[in-house]
Amino acid sequence: MPSGTPRIAPGNAESTCAMTDDGATRLAALGVALDPPTRRPLTRYCIDWSEQRPHLAGWLGAALLARLVELGWVLRAPKRVVKVTDAGWEGLAERLAVDVDVCR
């Protein structure tokens, strides 16, 4: 984000997110561990520091990222960047019902 650009991320620290039953079913089928072995919260509101957009933070975000990397759906790049592979776009659409056209 260029210097001096206003930060206009939506939401605030009181915003919340929660996992739905359908989400839990899809993530479990994908092999994402849903039982955190830590006191870290399952989900929490967080704004990405560079894009100024909300993202999935907490145990679930970390577990999902780890599984997507294992599957080869995303690749880690320098500076905390991830890149979605062609297989990833297909898998996200088919297995997690992500509207990939909105994300690209």
Biotite code that builds the C-alpha atoms (Angstrom):
import biotite.structure as struc

atoms = struc.array([
    struc.Atom([0.000, 0.000, 0.000], chain_id="A", res_id=1, res_name="MET", atom_name="CA", element="C"),
    struc.Atom([1.510, 3.366, -0.974], chain_id="A", res_id=2, res_name="PRO", atom_name="CA", element="C"),
    struc.Atom([2.581, 5.682, 1.800], chain_id="A", res_id=3, res_name="SER", atom_name="CA", element="C"),
    struc.Atom([-0.155, 8.111, 2.760], chain_id="A", res_id=4, res_name="GLY", atom_name="CA", element="C"),
    struc.Atom([-2.965, 5.876, 1.456], chain_id="A", res_id=5, res_name="THR", atom_name="CA", element="C"),
    struc.Atom([-5.827, 5.908, 3.954], chain_id="A", res_id=6, res_name="PRO", atom_name="CA", element="C"),
    struc.Atom([-6.512, 2.614, 5.679], chain_id="A", res_id=7, res_name="ARG", atom_name="CA", element="C"),
    struc.Atom([-10.164, 1.895, 5.079], chain_id="A", res_id=8, res_name="ILE", atom_name="CA", element="C"),
    struc.Atom([-10.533, -1.714, 6.158], chain_id="A", res_id=9, res_name="ALA", atom_name="CA", element="C"),
    struc.Atom([-14.095, -2.619, 7.098], chain_id="A", res_id=10, res_name="PRO", atom_name="CA", element="C"),
    struc.Atom([-15.098, -3.881, 10.508], chain_id="A", res_id=11, res_name="GLY", atom_name="CA", element="C"),
    struc.Atom([-13.443, -3.451, 13.834], chain_id="A", res_id=12, res_name="ASN", atom_name="CA", element="C"),
    struc.Atom([-12.074, -5.391, 16.773], chain_id="A", res_id=13, res_name="ALA", atom_name="CA", element="C"),
    struc.Atom([-15.628, -6.268, 17.838], chain_id="A", res_id=14, res_name="GLU", atom_name="CA", element="C"),
    struc.Atom([-16.318, -7.999, 14.514], chain_id="A", res_id=15, res_name="SER", atom_name="CA", element="C"),
    struc.Atom([-16.496, -11.755, 14.743], chain_id="A", res_id=16, res_name="THR", atom_name="CA", element="C"),
    struc.Atom([-16.516, -14.793, 12.516], chain_id="A", res_id=17, res_name="CYS", atom_name="CA", element="C"),
    struc.Atom([-17.657, -18.317, 13.221], chain_id="A", res_id=18, res_name="ALA", atom_name="CA", element="C"),
    struc.Atom([-17.479, -21.678, 11.524], chain_id="A", res_id=19, res_name="MET", atom_name="CA", element="C"),
    struc.Atom([-20.737, -23.034, 10.119], chain_id="A", res_id=20, res_name="THR", atom_name="CA", element="C"),
    struc.Atom([-21.716, -26.704, 10.209], chain_id="A", res_id=21, res_name="ASP", atom_name="CA", element="C"),
    struc.Atom([-21.283, -26.875, 6.413], chain_id="A", res_id=22, res_name="ASP", atom_name="CA", element="C"),
    struc.Atom([-17.861, -25.251, 6.723], chain_id="A", res_id=23, res_name="GLY", atom_name="CA", element="C"),
    struc.Atom([-16.783, -27.739, 9.393], chain_id="A", res_id=24, res_name="ALA", atom_name="CA", element="C"),
    struc.Atom([-17.958, -30.645, 7.231], chain_id="A", res_id=25, res_name="THR", atom_name="CA", element="C"),
    struc.Atom([-16.096, -29.383, 4.142], chain_id="A", res_id=26, res_name="ARG", atom_name="CA", element="C"),
    struc.Atom([-12.895, -28.605, 6.060], chain_id="A", res_id=27, res_name="LEU", atom_name="CA", element="C"),
    struc.Atom([-12.906, -31.985, 7.820], chain_id="A", res_id=28, res_name="ALA", atom_name="CA", element="C"),
    struc.Atom([-13.383, -33.743, 4.468], chain_id="A", res_id=29, res_name="ALA", atom_name="CA", element="C"),
    struc.Atom([-10.408, -31.779, 3.152], chain_id="A", res_id=30, res_name="LEU", atom_name="CA", element="C"),
    struc.Atom([-8.300, -32.999, 6.077], chain_id="A", res_id=31, res_name="GLY", atom_name="CA", element="C"),
    struc.Atom([-8.086, -29.745, 8.042], chain_id="A", res_id=32, res_name="VAL", atom_name="CA", element="C"),
    struc.Atom([-7.697, -30.377, 11.777], chain_id="A", res_id=33, res_name="ALA", atom_name="CA", element="C"),
    struc.Atom([-10.555, -28.689, 13.610], chain_id="A", res_id=34, res_name="LEU", atom_name="CA", element="C"),
    struc.Atom([-9.475, -29.341, 17.194], chain_id="A", res_id=35, res_name="ASP", atom_name="CA", element="C"),
    struc.Atom([-6.849, -26.786, 18.186], chain_id="A", res_id=36, res_name="PRO", atom_name="CA", element="C"),
    struc.Atom([-4.211, -28.218, 20.532], chain_id="A", res_id=37, res_name="PRO", atom_name="CA", element="C"),
    struc.Atom([-3.598, -24.720, 21.841], chain_id="A", res_id=38, res_name="THR", atom_name="CA", element="C"),
    struc.Atom([-5.305, -21.859, 23.631], chain_id="A", res_id=39, res_name="ARG", atom_name="CA", element="C"),
    struc.Atom([-5.107, -19.854, 20.403], chain_id="A", res_id=40, res_name="ARG", atom_name="CA", element="C"),
    struc.Atom([-8.666, -18.926, 19.345], chain_id="A", res_id=41, res_name="PRO", atom_name="CA", element="C"),
    struc.Atom([-10.247, -20.972, 16.576], chain_id="A", res_id=42, res_name="LEU", atom_name="CA", element="C"),
    struc.Atom([-11.068, -17.818, 14.605], chain_id="A", res_id=43, res_name="THR", atom_name="CA", element="C"),
    struc.Atom([-10.606, -14.128, 15.174], chain_id="A", res_id=44, res_name="ARG", atom_name="CA", element="C"),
    struc.Atom([-11.077, -10.891, 13.280], chain_id="A", res_id=45, res_name="TYR", atom_name="CA", element="C"),
    struc.Atom([-7.891, -9.640, 11.638], chain_id="A", res_id=46, res_name="CYS", atom_name="CA", element="C"),
    struc.Atom([-6.967, -7.179, 8.905], chain_id="A", res_id=47, res_name="ILE", atom_name="CA", element="C"),
    struc.Atom([-4.132, -8.052, 6.540], chain_id="A", res_id=48, res_name="ASP", atom_name="CA", element="C"),
    struc.Atom([-1.429, -5.422, 7.066], chain_id="A", res_id=49, res_name="TRP", atom_name="CA", element="C"),
    struc.Atom([-0.646, -4.932, 3.373], chain_id="A", res_id=50, res_name="SER", atom_name="CA", element="C"),
    struc.Atom([-3.980, -5.405, 1.597], chain_id="A", res_id=51, res_name="GLU", atom_name="CA", element="C"),
    struc.Atom([-6.130, -3.902, 4.361], chain_id="A", res_id=52, res_name="GLN", atom_name="CA", element="C"),
    struc.Atom([-8.713, -6.655, 3.960], chain_id="A", res_id=53, res_name="ARG", atom_name="CA", element="C"),
    struc.Atom([-10.116, -9.063, 6.534], chain_id="A", res_id=54, res_name="PRO", atom_name="CA", element="C"),
    struc.Atom([-8.704, -12.568, 6.487], chain_id="A", res_id=55, res_name="HIS", atom_name="CA", element="C"),
    struc.Atom([-9.165, -15.779, 8.442], chain_id="A", res_id=56, res_name="LEU", atom_name="CA", element="C"),
    struc.Atom([-6.934, -15.567, 11.502], chain_id="A", res_id=57, res_name="ALA", atom_name="CA", element="C"),
    struc.Atom([-6.490, -17.833, 14.498], chain_id="A", res_id=58, res_name="GLY", atom_name="CA", element="C"),
    struc.Atom([-5.972, -21.573, 14.670], chain_id="A", res_id=59, res_name="TRP", atom_name="CA", element="C"),
    struc.Atom([-8.318, -22.302, 11.752], chain_id="A", res_id=60, res_name="LEU", atom_name="CA", element="C"),
    struc.Atom([-6.541, -19.901, 9.389], chain_id="A", res_id=61, res_name="GLY", atom_name="CA", element="C"),
    struc.Atom([-3.162, -21.460, 10.194], chain_id="A", res_id=62, res_name="ALA", atom_name="CA", element="C"),
    struc.Atom([-4.486, -25.036, 9.893], chain_id="A", res_id=63, res_name="ALA", atom_name="CA", element="C"),
    struc.Atom([-6.211, -24.267, 6.586], chain_id="A", res_id=64, res_name="LEU", atom_name="CA", element="C"),
    struc.Atom([-3.091, -22.658, 5.140], chain_id="A", res_id=65, res_name="LEU", atom_name="CA", element="C"),
    struc.Atom([-0.942, -25.613, 6.212], chain_id="A", res_id=66, res_name="ALA", atom_name="CA", element="C"),
    struc.Atom([-3.330, -28.065, 4.537], chain_id="A", res_id=67, res_name="ARG", atom_name="CA", element="C"),
    struc.Atom([-3.580, -26.010, 1.321], chain_id="A", res_id=68, res_name="LEU", atom_name="CA", element="C"),
    struc.Atom([0.226, -25.935, 1.124], chain_id="A", res_id=69, res_name="VAL", atom_name="CA", element="C"),
    struc.Atom([0.344, -29.738, 1.669], chain_id="A", res_id=70, res_name="GLU", atom_name="CA", element="C"),
    struc.Atom([-2.151, -30.207, -1.165], chain_id="A", res_id=71, res_name="LEU", atom_name="CA", element="C"),
    struc.Atom([-0.133, -27.957, -3.473], chain_id="A", res_id=72, res_name="GLY", atom_name="CA", element="C"),
    struc.Atom([-3.079, -25.598, -3.793], chain_id="A", res_id=73, res_name="TRP", atom_name="CA", element="C"),
    struc.Atom([-1.077, -22.617, -2.569], chain_id="A", res_id=74, res_name="VAL", atom_name="CA", element="C"),
    struc.Atom([2.619, -21.846, -2.651], chain_id="A", res_id=75, res_name="LEU", atom_name="CA", element="C"),
    struc.Atom([4.408, -19.651, -0.145], chain_id="A", res_id=76, res_name="ARG", atom_name="CA", element="C"),
    struc.Atom([6.274, -16.719, -1.655], chain_id="A", res_id=77, res_name="ALA", atom_name="CA", element="C"),
    struc.Atom([8.548, -14.137, -0.014], chain_id="A", res_id=78, res_name="PRO", atom_name="CA", element="C"),
    struc.Atom([7.136, -11.510, 2.346], chain_id="A", res_id=79, res_name="LYS", atom_name="CA", element="C"),
    struc.Atom([4.170, -13.516, 3.657], chain_id="A", res_id=80, res_name="ARG", atom_name="CA", element="C"),
    struc.Atom([2.632, -13.818, 0.183], chain_id="A", res_id=81, res_name="VAL", atom_name="CA", element="C"),
    struc.Atom([0.864, -16.949, -1.017], chain_id="A", res_id=82, res_name="VAL", atom_name="CA", element="C"),
    struc.Atom([0.062, -17.787, -4.608], chain_id="A", res_id=83, res_name="LYS", atom_name="CA", element="C"),
    struc.Atom([-2.865, -19.995, -5.579], chain_id="A", res_id=84, res_name="VAL", atom_name="CA", element="C"),
    struc.Atom([-1.991, -22.709, -8.118], chain_id="A", res_id=85, res_name="THR", atom_name="CA", element="C"),
    struc.Atom([-4.269, -23.837, -10.957], chain_id="A", res_id=86, res_name="ASP", atom_name="CA", element="C"),
    struc.Atom([-5.036, -26.972, -8.926], chain_id="A", res_id=87, res_name="ALA", atom_name="CA", element="C"),
    struc.Atom([-5.788, -24.701, -5.980], chain_id="A", res_id=88, res_name="GLY", atom_name="CA", element="C"),
    struc.Atom([-8.335, -22.615, -7.869], chain_id="A", res_id=89, res_name="TRP", atom_name="CA", element="C"),
    struc.Atom([-10.046, -25.812, -9.016], chain_id="A", res_id=90, res_name="GLU", atom_name="CA", element="C"),
    struc.Atom([-9.982, -27.377, -5.546], chain_id="A", res_id=91, res_name="GLY", atom_name="CA", element="C"),
    struc.Atom([-11.215, -24.251, -3.796], chain_id="A", res_id=92, res_name="LEU", atom_name="CA", element="C"),
    struc.Atom([-14.176, -24.091, -6.178], chain_id="A", res_id=93, res_name="ALA", atom_name="CA", element="C"),
    struc.Atom([-15.042, -27.793, -6.101], chain_id="A", res_id=94, res_name="GLU", atom_name="CA", element="C"),
    struc.Atom([-14.246, -28.798, -2.511], chain_id="A", res_id=95, res_name="ARG", atom_name="CA", element="C"),
    struc.Atom([-14.875, -25.595, -0.550], chain_id="A", res_id=96, res_name="LEU", atom_name="CA", element="C"),
    struc.Atom([-17.479, -23.888, -2.778], chain_id="A", res_id=97, res_name="ALA", atom_name="CA", element="C"),
    struc.Atom([-15.349, -20.745, -3.111], chain_id="A", res_id=98, res_name="VAL", atom_name="CA", element="C"),
    struc.Atom([-16.477, -18.354, -5.855], chain_id="A", res_id=99, res_name="ASP", atom_name="CA", element="C"),
    struc.Atom([-13.020, -18.150, -7.422], chain_id="A", res_id=100, res_name="VAL", atom_name="CA", element="C"),
    struc.Atom([-14.102, -15.576, -9.997], chain_id="A", res_id=101, res_name="ASP", atom_name="CA", element="C"),
    struc.Atom([-14.536, -13.087, -7.153], chain_id="A", res_id=102, res_name="VAL", atom_name="CA", element="C"),
    struc.Atom([-11.092, -13.929, -5.756], chain_id="A", res_id=103, res_name="CYS", atom_name="CA", element="C"),
    struc.Atom([-8.951, -13.752, -8.876], chain_id="A", res_id=104, res_name="ARG", atom_name="CA", element="C"),
])
